[in-house]
Amino acid sequence: MKNLSLRMGIPEDAAAKRLRKMLNDRGLTADIQVDGGISAKTIDQVLEAGANILVAGSAVFGGDILENTKALTKKIEEFRNRQ
């Protein structure tokens, strides 16, 4: 298994968490992609849940692209530093 993708429906952090647990319980590795609902406010929850590929369209392009990108990058760096 290489990549599993989640879209909005149930909260993406809950779906990612369940999926990551199922993979870990079976000794499997795969990327978990979350597409939709990613923002500077939700990114920590989704990363904590086990997602490692994030699709952030409106979080990047909905306003000042440079500032939005910097804010998301900062959140990712902060998450990595806590690991």
C-alpha positions as CSV (number, residue, x, y, z in Angstrom):
1,M,0.0,0.0,0.0
2,K,1.5,3.3,-0.9
3,N,-1.1,6.1,-0.6
4,L,-4.5,6.4,0.9
5,S,-6.6,9.5,0.4
6,L,-9.3,11.0,2.6
7,R,-11.8,13.6,1.6
8,M,-14.3,15.6,3.7
9,G,-17.2,13.6,5.1
10,I,-16.3,12.6,8.6
11,P,-13.9,14.9,10.3
12,E,-10.6,14.2,8.5
13,D,-8.6,14.0,11.8
14,A,-10.9,11.2,13.0
15,A,-10.7,9.3,9.7
16,A,-6.9,9.7,9.5
17,K,-6.5,8.5,13.1
18,R,-8.6,5.4,12.5
19,L,-6.8,4.7,9.2
20,R,-3.4,5.2,10.8
21,K,-4.3,2.8,13.7
22,M,-5.5,0.1,11.3
23,L,-2.3,0.4,9.3
24,N,-0.1,0.3,12.4
25,D,-2.0,-2.7,13.9
26,R,-1.4,-4.6,10.7
27,G,2.3,-3.6,10.4
28,L,1.6,-1.7,7.1
29,T,3.0,1.6,6.0
30,A,1.3,4.0,3.7
31,D,1.0,7.7,3.1
32,I,-2.3,9.2,4.3
33,Q,-3.5,12.2,2.3
34,V,-6.2,14.5,3.5
35,D,-7.8,16.7,0.8
36,G,-10.2,19.4,2.1
37,G,-10.6,21.3,5.3
38,I,-6.9,22.0,5.7
39,S,-6.2,25.3,7.3
40,A,-3.8,26.9,9.8
41,K,-6.5,26.1,12.4
42,T,-6.9,22.4,11.5
43,I,-3.4,21.4,10.3
44,D,-2.2,20.3,13.8
45,Q,-5.1,18.0,14.4
46,V,-4.7,16.3,11.0
47,L,-0.9,15.8,11.4
48,E,-1.4,14.5,14.9
49,A,-3.9,12.0,13.6
50,G,-1.3,10.5,11.2
51,A,-1.9,12.2,7.9
52,N,1.4,13.1,6.1
53,I,0.1,14.5,2.8
54,L,-2.1,17.5,3.0
55,V,-4.0,19.2,0.1
56,A,-4.6,22.9,1.1
57,G,-6.2,24.7,-1.9
58,S,-8.2,27.5,-0.4
59,A,-5.9,27.7,2.7
60,V,-3.2,28.7,0.3
61,F,-5.0,30.5,-2.6
62,G,-7.8,32.1,-0.6
63,G,-6.1,35.5,0.1
64,D,-2.4,36.4,0.3
65,I,-0.7,33.3,-1.1
66,L,2.7,34.1,0.3
67,E,1.4,34.8,3.9
68,N,-0.9,31.8,3.8
69,T,2.0,29.6,2.7
70,K,4.3,30.9,5.4
71,A,1.6,30.3,8.0
72,L,1.0,26.7,7.0
73,T,4.8,26.1,6.6
74,K,5.3,27.4,10.1
75,K,2.7,25.1,11.6
76,I,4.3,22.1,9.8
77,E,7.7,23.1,11.2
78,E,6.3,23.4,14.7
79,F,4.7,20.0,14.4
80,R,8.0,18.4,13.2
81,N,9.9,20.1,16.1
82,R,7.5,18.5,18.6
83,Q,8.1,15.0,17.2
